[in-house]
Amino acid sequence: MNLKFRLALMNFLEFAVWGAYLTCMGNYLGIAGLGDKISWFYAIQGIVSIFMPTLMGIVADKYIQPQQLLGLCHLLAGGFMISCWWMGEQAGFGNELADKSMFIALYTLSVAFYMPTIALTNTAAFTILKNNGLDTVKDFPPIRVLGTVGFIATMWFVNCAFIDDSGFGFTLGENAHKFQYTYLQFLVSGILSIVLFVYCFTLPECKLEKKEGKVSLVETLGLNAFKLFKRRQMALFFIFSALLGMCLQVTNGFAGPFLTSFKGTPEFADSFAANNATMLTSISQISEALCILMIPFFLKRFGIKVVMMMSLFAWVFRFGFFGIGNPAMPGVIFFILSCIVYGVAFDFFNVSGGIFVDQECAPDIKASAQGLFMMMTNGLGATIGTLAAGEIVNAYCGWEGGYLVGDWQTCWFIFASFALVVGITFAIVFKPEKKPITEIKH
């Protein structure tokens, strides 16, 4: 089987696991009696990302080959996610969970082992490509595209799939047991994790880099990746990684409840956007897939600073378009535009940032450095940003009749203003090396 295809399939499954619940979980949490905790569920992903990717990066650098560790993490993540589904099954459709604390604990354990796999997937792919004489800047983005395709595939699946007394099927119409509103989304995610666990052990070897001579305690613990902060460029890169990370989970957590809330307004109740929030927001991932393919050109043509600036200002439009749109024509066009610019907002930083970190680091700390990058974006940044966003949403909106309704426009404009300030500050203070990324030496 073609090597690039095998790595693409790994990425497909990696992000299909996440796509099954990430954008539609909020709707189920409202039904399960955890609607006021939505921000915490997304913040948990950030909290575990502060330390788990770094710890797993250390293990992948020193003790277990990254593709094998990737599989083991998915085995655990999938098992805990299936346990979340089982708790929902015990409560039944449309009912609150009997033991909310246990559900939160199981979900936390699942994401604790899932979040490191994003960095491990990058490390495994970069290593295997280099071992086979391939160019990461040129060959990785097309492989990463399949990850986005996997994310879209499971988003569409849970949006359209339903189950009722007659059995399992697909529909675009109303159904009380559509996967996007129920605990069945967690079952889909868990099963895919188990599949990826098995698949990871079929991938080529990623031999560990053995350090010659005496190894210090700092190196043993993988903390030498933090020496990257000694370089002004890398220190600023990681700081702005955290600031941009504050935007990452806002729409994942609240776009679904926001769009679905229009079902509570008679004039929008039957609109496509209000009834198919998961499918509508999947346009974001379609845009993401297309934008990934543009990254090699933009990185080589403009460099990391311009690419990151494009990402930061795209977040301004991402939030702003949500603030001025509605599900009816022509307002729904702004929702579509918001989804289109998401590709630039997400990819032009996350994917190109991963490539940039790989280019900047010595081989023996690559996995640790990817974990550090993950910690700053999906860890510190996403945690602070998600909790702050939750406080803002809870201040302006509340659950009524199963919908999260209120002054959403003010919320989106606050988020857009934050992204604008960060973008302007970044443009002023970040001064990268003049060399193209392909010429940067370790």
N, C-alpha and C positions, 0 to 999 in steps of 0.2 A: 504494500500500500504506500502511496506517495507520502513522503515525510511531512510536507506542508499540509496535506489533507489531514493527516493524523493529528497534527497540532491544532488545526482549525476545528476538528471535531472535539478536541479537549476544550477549546474555548467555547464552542457551542454549548456543551453540557455545563461548563462552569457558570455561564451567565443565564442559562435556562433555569437553573436551580433558583437563582435570585429573582428572575422575572416572574416566577409563578405567584409571588406574594408581595413583592416590594411596593408596587404602585397601587395595589387594591386592598392591602391589609387593613387600612384605616376604616374602610366600610364595615368589615367584619368586627373590628374592635368595638365600634359603636353599638352593634347588635349584641355583642358578648358582654356589655356592661363595662367596657374599658375605654369608652370614647374620650374621656378626659385625660387618658394616659397615652394618646397617640404619639405625642412628641417624645415621650419616654421610650417607647418601643423603637423609634428610630434613633434616639440618643444612645440606647444600649449598643447599637451597632458601632457607634462612635466610641463609646467607653471601652469596649473590648478591643477596638482597633488601636487604642493608645498603647497597649502592651502585647496583645496576642500576635500580631504580625511580626513584631520585633523578636519575640521569643521564638516563634516558629522559623523566622529567618536565621536565627542563631543555630537552631537545630539543623536546618537545611544546609547551612554553611559548614557545619562541623561534624554532624553525626549521621543524618539520614538523607539520602538523595532526594532532591526537591520533588521529583515526580512521585516518589513513593510516599513522602510525607503529605503531599497533596491528596493522595488517595485515602490515607488514614484519617485525615481531617474531615474528608467528606463522609466517611463511614460514620463518624461520631455526629457530625452535623445532621446527616440524614436521619439517624436514629432518634435524635432528640426532636427533630421536626415532625417525624411521624408520631411521636408521643403527643405533640401539640394537637395534631389532627385527632388522635384518639380521645383526648379530653373534650374536644368540640363534639365529637360523635356521641360521647356519653351524655352531653348536655342536650343535644338535638338541635335541629334547625330552628333559628329564630329565638333561641333561649340564651339567657345569660349563663356564663360559666359558673359551675358550683365552687371551684377552688381557683380563684383568679391568681393567687400568689404562686401556686404550683405551675400554672400556665406560663406566667412571666418567667419563672425559674427555668423551665424547659426551653422556652424561646431564647433566653439569654445564653444557655449552654450551646444551643444550636448555632447561633450567630457567632459565639466566641470561637467556634472551630471553623465556621464558614469564612469569616472576614480575612483570616490569614491566607486563604486559598487564592485570593485575587493576586496578591504579591507572588505567591508560590507559582501560580500559573505563568506569570511574566518571567520569573526566574527560570523555570523549566523550559519555556519556549526559547528564551534568549540563549540559554546554554546549549540546547539541542541544535539550534540553528547555527551557532558558532562552531560547534563540534563538527558540523557537516559543511563548513566553509561557506555559509550563507550570510548575507548582509542584514543585520537586524533593522536598520532604518528603512531599507527597501522592502524586505520580505515579511517583517512582523505585522505592519498594519493590515494587509489583506487577510492574514491569519486571524487577527483580532476582530475583524469585521464579523466573522462567524459567531463570535461571542455575542455581539449585538443581535444578530439574526436569531440566536437561541433565546435571548431575552424577549424579543418580539414574539417568537413562536409560542412561548408559554403565556405571555400576556394575552394573545389572541385566544389561546386555548381556554384559559380561565374566564375570559370575557364571554365566550360563546357556549362553553360547556355547561350543561345543567343535569340535574338528576331529580326525578319525581317518582311517583308511584309506578309509572310505566317503565322506569329504568333510566339509563344514561343516554344522553344525546346532545345535540347542538342546536342552538337557536340564537337569533338576534333580537328576539322579542322579550317581553317581560316574563320572568319566571321566578318564583319565590326561592328556588334552590339553585340559582346560578352560582357557579364556583366563585366568581369575583365578590360575592357577598357572604360567603360561607367559609367554614374551616377546611373545606376540600382543597383549597389552594395550598395548604400546608402539606397535604398528602402528595400532591403533584411534586412539590419541591423535594420532599423527603425521598421519594422513589428515584428521582433523577440523581440525587446525591449518591445513592447506593450504586446506580449504574456507573457513575463517574469513578467511584471507588474501584470498581472492578477494572474499568478501562485504563486507569492510571498505571496499573502494573503490566500493561502491554507496551508502554512507551519506552523509547531508547534510554540507555543509562545516562545519568548526569553525574559523572564521577566527582567526588569531593576534592577540593584543592587542599593538598597537604602542605602545611607551613613548615619550612625547613628551620632547624635550630630550635632554640628555646622560645616558648610561646608565653607571653605575659597573661596575667589574670584578665586584663582588659580585653585582650584578643580572644581568650577562651570564652568569655561571656558575650562576645560579639559587639561590645560597646565601642570598638574602634571605628564603627560607622559614624559615631557622633563627632569624630575629628573633622568631618566635612564642614561642620559649623565654623571651623577656624578660617575657612575661606569666605570672604565677604559675599561673593556671588552666591555660594551655596547656602550661606546663612540666610540671606534675603530670600532665596528661592524657597527654602523650607518655611520661613515665616509667612510669606505670601501663599504658600501651599495651604497653611492652616487657615488664613483669612478667606481664601477661595473655598476651602472645604466647608466653611460655614454656610455656603449656599447649596451644597450638594444634595442634602436630604430634604430641603424645604418642600420642593414640589413633589418628591417621592412620597412624603408624608401627608401633604395636604391638597395636592391637585385632585386626587380622587374624591375625597369628601367635599371639596369645593364644587366640582362639577356635578356630583350627585345631589348636592344641596338644592340645585335648581328644580329637582323633582318635586320639591315642596312648594314651588311657585306655579300656580295654575297655567299661566301663559307659556311656561317652559317645560311643564311636566312630561309631555310626550316627545320632547325633542331628542334627537339622536345623541347629542353630547351628554345630556343629563342621564340617559339610560345606558350609555356605553362608554363610561368614563375611561375604563381600562383600554378599550380599543382606540379611543381618540388620542389618549396620551401615548399610545404606541407609535404615533407619528414621530414623536421625539426620538425613539430608538431607530426608526427608519432613517431619519436625518443623521443620527449618530453613525449609522453604518456607512452612509455616503461620505460623511466628513472624515472618517478614519482614513479612507483612501486618499484624501487630500493632504494628509499630514506630511508625508515625505517631501512633497513639493514645497509646502509652506515652511517647513523647518529648514530645508536647504536654501530656499530663496530669501527668507526673511529673518531666520534665527529665532531663538527661544523667547526673547523679549516680546517681539511683535505677536508671536503666536499666543503667548499668555495674555497679552493685552486684548487680543480679539476675544479670548475666552471670557475675561472679566467684563468687558462691555456687552458681550452677548447675554450675560446674566441680567444686566439691566433691562434688556428687551424681553428676556424670558419672563421676568416678574411683571414688568410694565404691561405687556400685552394681556396677561391674565387679568390685570386690574381694570382694563377698559373693555374687555370682551363680555359677551353673553351667549347663550346657546342658540339664539335666533339669528337669522341673516339680517344685517351683515356682521353682527357682533361675533358670530362664531368664527369668522375669518381671523380675528385677533387670537383666538385660542389656537387655531392652526398655525399662525405665524409664530406664536410662542413655542409650539412644539418643533417647528422647523429650526429656529435659532438655537434650540437646546443642543443640537449636534455640535455646533461650534462651541457653545458654553462648556459642555462636558468633555468632548474629545480633545479640543485644542489645548487643554491643560492636562487631563488625566493620562491620556495615552502618550502624548508627546513628552510629558513630564517623566513618565516611566522610562522612555527611551533616553531622555537627557540624563537621568540618574545612572542608567546603565553605562552610558558613555563616559561619565565622570569618575566611575569607581574602579578600583583595582579588583581583579577576579575574586580574591579571598573575602571581600566584604560585599559583593553584589547583592546577595540575598538579604543581608542585614540592612543594606542601604535602601532596598526596595521596601523592606518592612518599616524603615524609618519614614520614608516618603508616605507610605500608607498610614502610619501613625499620625503624621501631621495633617493629612487631608481628611481621611475617613475617621481618624481618631479624635485629636484635639479639636480640629476645626468643625467637623460634623457634629460632635457632641455639644459644643458651645452654641453653634448655630441652630441646631434643632431645638434645644431647650429654650433658647431665646425666641425662636419662631413660635414655639408652643405657647409661651407666655403671651406673646402678641396676639395670636389667634384666640386664645382663651379670653383675652381681655376684650376683644371686639366681636366674638362669635360664641354661640352656645348651641347645645343639642336640643332640638325641638322636633318631636314627631319622627325621630329616627334620622334627622338631617342636621348637619352642622351649619347653621345659618347665622347671618349677622353682617357686619360691615367688612366684607372681604376686600373691597377696593382699597381701603386704607391699609390693610395688612400687606397687600401686594406692593403698594407704593412705598411702604417702609422698607421692604426687602430690596426693591429696586434702588432706593436711595443709598442703602448700605453698599451694594455692589458698585455703584457709581463712584462713591468716595474711595473705595479700595482700588478701583481701576485707575483713577487719577493719581493716587498716591504711588501706585506701582510704576506708572509711566514716568514719574519724577525721580524716584530713588533707585530703581533697579537698573544697573549698568553692567550687562554681561560682557564677557570677553568678546573681542571682535571676530575671533575665528569662527568659521562655520562649525556646526556641531560635529561633523564628520572628521574634523581635524583636531578636536580637543584630545589631549594626551592624558593618560592616567597619572 
